[in-house]
Amino acid sequence: MKLNIGKKLGLAFGVVVVIMVLAGGFSLYQLNKSSAALRNVSEHEMTAVFAAFGIRANFDEMVWVTKNILLRGADRETFRKEIETFNYKKNRLETMWQPMLEPILTGPDITDEQRKFYDDFKKEYTVFLDAWGKALPVYQSRGREAADAIMKGKGRMAGEPLIELVRSVRAKALKDMEEAAARTRMVVITMLAAFVVAVVIAVISTFYIARQLAIAIEGPTTISRGKKK
């Protein structure tokens, strides 16, 4: 079927529209995935890292407080201040940082290995608190050496699981950000390619239609000149 100029022009325009729609739909899909990945990084992974750092910082301070009490707790004022500091850090750990981290660890993007890191910390933390609960009255009644024997090695390994958890979550966050950046680059390349193809089609169509118009105009003119001769 032979197409006239109007149909050819419409066909070329339709092809350009289809290319741009397909490219736009693909780009929108990729951008939505990138947005979801970045939102997960900001709302979950970076929050988990921040909370894990908070837990470790408060726990380390609790450990140092117990050492200070055993070393300098004979002074009543020092003992009172250190106990207050211990309770304050424990309260922040359990009411601020843990509630921030634990809901994230129940999410679908968290691996079993990452959950195990946190479970290992909680076990060490429980052992530390139990030991300190026994050591404190022993210290007050029998002195430092007896309390040191109870606290020996307690809490020393609790920070390691948190470090591994932070490393694991941070690595996933970096991977998600790299994938989001790659999708964004793909969107830019796709749109540029679609634009170039659309321009090429438009140029070819314009050239072809202009040529057809020139032929259509020159034909009658040539005939009329031949009749005049």
Secondary structure in CASP SS format (residue, H / E / C, confidence):
PFRMAT SS
TARGET T0000
AUTHOR 0000-0000-0000
METHOD secondary structure of the structure
MODEL  1
M C 1.00
K C 1.00
L C 1.00
N C 1.00
I H 1.00
G H 1.00
K H 1.00
K H 1.00
L H 1.00
G H 1.00
L H 1.00
A H 1.00
F H 1.00
G H 1.00
V H 1.00
V H 1.00
V H 1.00
V H 1.00
I H 1.00
M H 1.00
V H 1.00
L H 1.00
A H 1.00
G H 1.00
G H 1.00
F H 1.00
S H 1.00
L H 1.00
Y H 1.00
Q H 1.00
L H 1.00
N H 1.00
K H 1.00
S H 1.00
S H 1.00
A H 1.00
A H 1.00
L H 1.00
R H 1.00
N H 1.00
V H 1.00
S H 1.00
E H 1.00
H H 1.00
E H 1.00
M H 1.00
T H 1.00
A H 1.00
V H 1.00
F H 1.00
A H 1.00
A H 1.00
F H 1.00
G H 1.00
I H 1.00
R H 1.00
A H 1.00
N H 1.00
F H 1.00
D H 1.00
E H 1.00
M H 1.00
V H 1.00
W H 1.00
V H 1.00
T H 1.00
K H 1.00
N H 1.00
I H 1.00
L H 1.00
L H 1.00
R H 1.00
G C 1.00
A C 1.00
D C 1.00
R H 1.00
E H 1.00
T H 1.00
F H 1.00
R H 1.00
K H 1.00
E H 1.00
I H 1.00
E H 1.00
T H 1.00
F H 1.00
N H 1.00
Y H 1.00
K H 1.00
K H 1.00
N H 1.00
R H 1.00
L H 1.00
E H 1.00
T H 1.00
M H 1.00
W H 1.00
Q H 1.00
P H 1.00
M H 1.00
L H 1.00
E H 1.00
P H 1.00
I H 1.00
L H 1.00
T C 1.00
G C 1.00
P C 1.00
D C 1.00
I C 1.00
T C 1.00
D H 1.00
E H 1.00
Q H 1.00
R H 1.00
K H 1.00
F H 1.00
Y H 1.00
D H 1.00
D H 1.00
F H 1.00
K H 1.00
K H 1.00
E H 1.00
Y H 1.00
T H 1.00
V H 1.00
F H 1.00
L H 1.00
D H 1.00
A H 1.00
W H 1.00
G H 1.00
K H 1.00
A H 1.00
L H 1.00
P H 1.00
V H 1.00
Y H 1.00
Q H 1.00
S H 1.00
R H 1.00
G C 1.00
R H 1.00
E H 1.00
A H 1.00
A H 1.00
D H 1.00
A H 1.00
I H 1.00
M H 1.00
K C 1.00
G C 1.00
K C 1.00
G C 1.00
R C 1.00
M C 1.00
A C 1.00
G H 1.00
E H 1.00
P H 1.00
L H 1.00
I H 1.00
E H 1.00
L H 1.00
V H 1.00
R H 1.00
S H 1.00
V H 1.00
R H 1.00
A H 1.00
K H 1.00
A H 1.00
L H 1.00
K H 1.00
D H 1.00
M H 1.00
E H 1.00
E H 1.00
A H 1.00
A H 1.00
A H 1.00
R H 1.00
T H 1.00
R H 1.00
M H 1.00
V H 1.00
V H 1.00
I H 1.00
T H 1.00
M H 1.00
L H 1.00
A H 1.00
A H 1.00
F H 1.00
V H 1.00
V H 1.00
A H 1.00
V H 1.00
V H 1.00
I H 1.00
A H 1.00
V H 1.00
I H 1.00
S H 1.00
T H 1.00
F H 1.00
Y H 1.00
I H 1.00
A H 1.00
R H 1.00
Q H 1.00
L H 1.00
A H 1.00
I H 1.00
A H 1.00
I H 1.00
E H 1.00
G H 1.00
P H 1.00
T H 1.00
T H 1.00
I H 1.00
S H 1.00
R H 1.00
G H 1.00
K H 1.00
K H 1.00
K C 1.00
END
